[in-house]
Amino acid sequence: MPLEPKYLEGLLVPQQRALIFLTGSGKKPKLDPDAVATTLGLTPRQAALAVMLARGSSLARAGTALGITLETARWHLKEIFERTETHRQIDLVRLLLQSFGIESQI
């Protein structure tokens, strides 16, 4: 974007240019279980479990929060792995975060 000459006084700039910085709203994107279910072809319960794992919950804690036993949570996780073609929880979490544009340190 060209700058008017009156704004260039004292600047040693060979060409008149301006930089424009755009930033987001500052809100971090969140994983929505409904969107995860639709996007990855998971059941609502599987999507809820996957989102809880992506948010840092352990499998046991996520199962308890969902009102299911650890064995049922493991069964759901196995089904999630098959549907998402992942093999480990870390791969599943990475897939979720990357698919929904969420930055991570993974």
LOMARZA-129547 format. One line per field, with one value per atom (N, C-alpha, C): residue in one letter; atom name; x, y, z. Coordinates in nm, 2 decimals. Layout:
% residues N
vexro [A ...]
lodren [CA ...]
px [X ...]
py [Y ...]
pz [Z ...]
This chain:
% residues 106
vexro [M M M P P P L L L E E E P P P K K K Y Y Y L L L E E E G G G L L L L L L V V V P P P Q Q Q Q Q Q R R R A A A L L L I I I F F F L L L T T T G G G S S S G G G K K K K K K P P P K K K L L L D D D P P P D D D A A A V V V A A A T T T T T T L L L G G G L L L T T T P P P R R R Q Q Q A A A A A A L L L A A A V V V M M M L L L A A A R R R G G G S S S S S S L L L A A A R R R A A A G G G T T T A A A L L L G G G I I I T T T L L L E E E T T T A A A R R R W W W H H H L L L K K K E E E I I I F F F E E E R R R T T T E E E T T T H H H R R R Q Q Q I I I D D D L L L V V V R R R L L L L L L L L L Q Q Q S S S F F F G G G I I I E E E S S S Q Q Q I I I]
lodren [N CA C N CA C N CA C N CA C N CA C N CA C N CA C N CA C N CA C N CA C N CA C N CA C N CA C N CA C N CA C N CA C N CA C N CA C N CA C N CA C N CA C N CA C N CA C N CA C N CA C N CA C N CA C N CA C N CA C N CA C N CA C N CA C N CA C N CA C N CA C N CA C N CA C N CA C N CA C N CA C N CA C N CA C N CA C N CA C N CA C N CA C N CA C N CA C N CA C N CA C N CA C N CA C N CA C N CA C N CA C N CA C N CA C N CA C N CA C N CA C N CA C N CA C N CA C N CA C N CA C N CA C N CA C N CA C N CA C N CA C N CA C N CA C N CA C N CA C N CA C N CA C N CA C N CA C N CA C N CA C N CA C N CA C N CA C N CA C N CA C N CA C N CA C N CA C N CA C N CA C N CA C N CA C N CA C N CA C N CA C N CA C N CA C N CA C N CA C N CA C N CA C N CA C N CA C N CA C N CA C N CA C]
px [0.08 0.00 0.09 0.08 0.16 0.14 0.25 0.23 0.24 0.17 0.18 0.31 0.36 0.49 0.50 0.39 0.39 0.43 0.40 0.43 0.58 0.65 0.78 0.90 0.87 0.97 1.06 1.19 1.28 1.30 1.23 1.25 1.34 1.43 1.53 1.47 1.37 1.30 1.31 1.37 1.38 1.24 1.15 1.02 0.92 0.81 0.70 0.62 0.62 0.55 0.49 0.39 0.33 0.31 0.32 0.29 0.15 0.07 -0.05 -0.05 -0.07 -0.07 -0.22 -0.26 -0.39 -0.38 -0.46 -0.46 -0.60 -0.60 -0.73 -0.80 -0.91 -0.99 -0.93 -0.82 -0.76 -0.82 -0.93 -1.00 -0.93 -0.90 -0.84 -0.95 -0.92 -1.02 -1.04 -1.17 -1.20 -1.25 -1.22 -1.27 -1.42 -1.50 -1.64 -1.67 -1.72 -1.75 -1.84 -1.94 -2.03 -1.95 -1.86 -1.78 -1.68 -1.63 -1.53 -1.61 -1.73 -1.80 -1.83 -1.88 -1.91 -1.79 -1.68 -1.56 -1.49 -1.48 -1.41 -1.49 -1.62 -1.71 -1.72 -1.72 -1.73 -1.87 -1.90 -2.03 -2.02 -2.13 -2.12 -2.03 -2.05 -1.97 -1.82 -1.79 -1.65 -1.59 -1.66 -1.61 -1.59 -1.68 -1.67 -1.54 -1.52 -1.40 -1.27 -1.27 -1.16 -1.12 -1.23 -1.21 -1.15 -1.20 -1.14 -1.00 -0.96 -0.82 -0.74 -0.79 -0.71 -0.70 -0.79 -0.78 -0.69 -0.63 -0.53 -0.58 -0.70 -0.76 -0.70 -0.68 -0.64 -0.76 -0.74 -0.85 -0.94 -0.88 -0.96 -1.05 -0.99 -1.07 -1.17 -1.14 -1.24 -1.36 -1.33 -1.43 -1.52 -1.46 -1.54 -1.63 -1.58 -1.66 -1.77 -1.75 -1.86 -1.95 -1.92 -2.00 -1.99 -1.87 -1.84 -1.72 -1.71 -1.60 -1.47 -1.36 -1.23 -1.23 -1.29 -1.29 -1.37 -1.48 -1.57 -1.49 -1.42 -1.34 -1.24 -1.17 -1.07 -1.13 -1.25 -1.32 -1.35 -1.40 -1.43 -1.30 -1.19 -1.07 -1.02 -1.03 -1.00 -1.08 -1.21 -1.29 -1.25 -1.22 -1.17 -1.04 -0.95 -0.83 -0.86 -0.95 -0.98 -1.04 -1.14 -1.20 -1.11 -1.02 -0.93 -0.79 -0.78 -0.65 -0.53 -0.55 -0.44 -0.41 -0.30 -0.26 -0.23 -0.21 -0.17 -0.25 -0.26 -0.34 -0.27 -0.14 -0.07 -0.10 -0.11 -0.14 -0.29 -0.38 -0.52 -0.53 -0.46 -0.46 -0.40 -0.29 -0.23 -0.33 -0.39 -0.49 -0.60 -0.66 -0.76 -0.72 -0.61 -0.56 -0.53 -0.46 -0.43 -0.56 -0.65 -0.77 -0.86 -0.85 -0.93 -0.85 -0.73 -0.65 -0.61 -0.58 -0.54 -0.39 -0.32 -0.17 -0.15 -0.04 0.00 0.15 0.20 0.34 0.37 0.28 0.30 0.40]
py [-0.12 0.00 0.12 0.21 0.33 0.42 0.49 0.59 0.73 0.82 0.96 1.02 1.11 1.17 1.24 1.29 1.36 1.27 1.13 1.04 0.98 1.02 0.96 1.05 1.16 1.25 1.18 1.18 1.12 0.97 0.91 0.77 0.75 0.65 0.62 0.50 0.52 0.41 0.44 0.35 0.38 0.38 0.29 0.29 0.30 0.37 0.39 0.26 0.20 0.08 0.09 0.01 0.00 -0.15 -0.19 -0.33 -0.33 -0.42 -0.44 -0.57 -0.57 -0.69 -0.73 -0.85 -0.90 -1.00 -0.99 -1.09 -1.15 -1.27 -1.33 -1.26 -1.31 -1.25 -1.28 -1.36 -1.39 -1.51 -1.56 -1.67 -1.80 -1.89 -2.02 -2.11 -2.17 -2.26 -2.38 -2.43 -2.54 -2.66 -2.77 -2.89 -2.91 -2.92 -2.95 -3.09 -3.17 -3.31 -3.34 -3.25 -3.28 -3.26 -3.16 -3.14 -3.26 -3.30 -3.42 -3.54 -3.57 -3.68 -3.68 -3.56 -3.55 -3.56 -3.49 -3.49 -3.62 -3.69 -3.82 -3.94 -3.93 -4.04 -4.12 -4.05 -4.12 -4.11 -4.19 -4.18 -4.07 -4.01 -3.90 -3.94 -4.06 -4.11 -4.12 -4.17 -4.18 -4.04 -3.95 -3.82 -3.75 -3.77 -3.71 -3.76 -3.89 -3.95 -3.90 -3.89 -3.84 -3.69 -3.61 -3.47 -3.46 -3.54 -3.54 -3.58 -3.68 -3.72 -3.61 -3.54 -3.43 -3.31 -3.30 -3.20 -3.23 -3.35 -3.39 -3.49 -3.54 -3.63 -3.77 -3.84 -3.98 -4.06 -4.18 -4.27 -4.30 -4.33 -4.37 -4.25 -4.13 -4.01 -3.98 -3.99 -3.96 -4.06 -4.19 -4.29 -4.26 -4.22 -4.19 -4.07 -3.97 -3.85 -3.88 -3.98 -4.02 -4.12 -4.17 -4.27 -4.41 -4.44 -4.57 -4.63 -4.76 -4.83 -4.81 -4.84 -4.83 -4.93 -5.04 -5.14 -5.09 -5.03 -4.97 -4.85 -4.77 -4.66 -4.72 -4.83 -4.89 -4.94 -5.00 -5.05 -4.94 -4.83 -4.71 -4.66 -4.65 -4.60 -4.69 -4.82 -4.91 -4.88 -4.86 -4.83 -4.69 -4.60 -4.47 -4.48 -4.56 -4.59 -4.64 -4.74 -4.80 -4.70 -4.62 -4.52 -4.41 -4.37 -4.26 -4.31 -4.44 -4.50 -4.45 -4.44 -4.41 -4.53 -4.53 -4.65 -4.62 -4.49 -4.45 -4.33 -4.31 -4.19 -4.06 -4.05 -3.93 -3.90 -4.01 -3.99 -3.94 -3.99 -3.95 -3.80 -3.76 -3.62 -3.53 -3.57 -3.49 -3.47 -3.58 -3.57 -3.47 -3.48 -3.39 -3.25 -3.22 -3.08 -3.02 -3.10 -3.05 -3.04 -3.13 -3.12 -3.00 -2.95 -2.84 -2.72 -2.71 -2.59 -2.54 -2.63 -2.60 -2.63 -2.52 -2.54 -2.62 -2.70 -2.78 -2.79 -2.84 -2.86 -3.01 -3.08 -3.23 -3.26]
pz [0.00 0.00 0.00 -0.10 -0.10 0.02 0.06 0.16 0.10 0.16 0.11 0.15 0.07 0.10 0.24 0.29 0.41 0.53 0.51 0.62 0.61 0.51 0.48 0.54 0.59 0.64 0.75 0.73 0.83 0.81 0.72 0.69 0.58 0.59 0.48 0.41 0.34 0.27 0.12 0.04 -0.11 -0.17 -0.13 -0.19 -0.08 -0.12 -0.02 0.00 0.11 0.14 0.28 0.30 0.43 0.46 0.58 0.63 0.70 0.67 0.74 0.81 0.94 1.02 1.06 1.03 1.06 1.17 1.27 1.37 1.39 1.45 1.48 1.60 1.63 1.74 1.88 1.88 2.01 2.08 2.03 2.08 2.02 2.11 2.07 2.01 1.90 1.85 1.94 1.95 2.04 1.96 2.01 1.95 1.98 1.88 1.90 1.87 1.97 1.95 1.83 1.81 1.69 1.56 1.55 1.43 1.41 1.52 1.52 1.47 1.52 1.48 1.33 1.28 1.14 1.05 1.09 1.00 1.00 1.11 1.11 1.11 1.10 1.09 1.22 1.33 1.46 1.52 1.61 1.68 1.78 1.83 1.93 2.05 2.10 2.22 2.18 2.07 2.02 2.01 1.95 1.93 2.07 2.16 2.29 2.36 2.35 2.41 2.34 2.21 2.13 2.17 2.19 2.22 2.37 2.46 2.59 2.59 2.51 2.51 2.45 2.35 2.28 2.38 2.48 2.58 2.69 2.69 2.79 2.89 2.88 2.98 2.96 3.06 3.05 3.00 2.95 2.91 3.02 3.14 3.26 3.30 3.31 3.35 3.25 3.12 3.02 3.03 3.05 3.06 3.18 3.29 3.41 3.38 3.32 3.29 3.19 3.11 3.01 3.07 3.19 3.26 3.20 3.15 3.10 3.17 3.16 3.23 3.15 3.21 3.13 3.02 3.03 2.92 2.81 2.84 2.73 2.66 2.74 2.68 2.59 2.63 2.55 2.42 2.43 2.31 2.21 2.27 2.19 2.12 2.20 2.14 2.03 2.05 1.94 1.81 1.83 1.71 1.65 1.74 1.69 1.60 1.66 1.58 1.44 1.44 1.31 1.21 1.26 1.18 1.13 1.21 1.18 1.12 1.11 1.06 1.14 1.27 1.36 1.45 1.51 1.59 1.74 1.77 1.90 1.94 2.07 2.12 2.07 2.07 2.03 1.88 1.80 1.66 1.64 1.72 1.72 1.76 1.87 1.92 1.81 1.75 1.65 1.53 1.49 1.38 1.41 1.53 1.57 1.57 1.63 1.64 1.51 1.42 1.29 1.20 1.21 1.13 1.16 1.29 1.33 1.35 1.30 1.30 1.44 1.52 1.66 1.67 1.72 1.73 1.86 1.85 1.97 1.97 2.08 2.10 2.08 2.03 2.01 1.91]
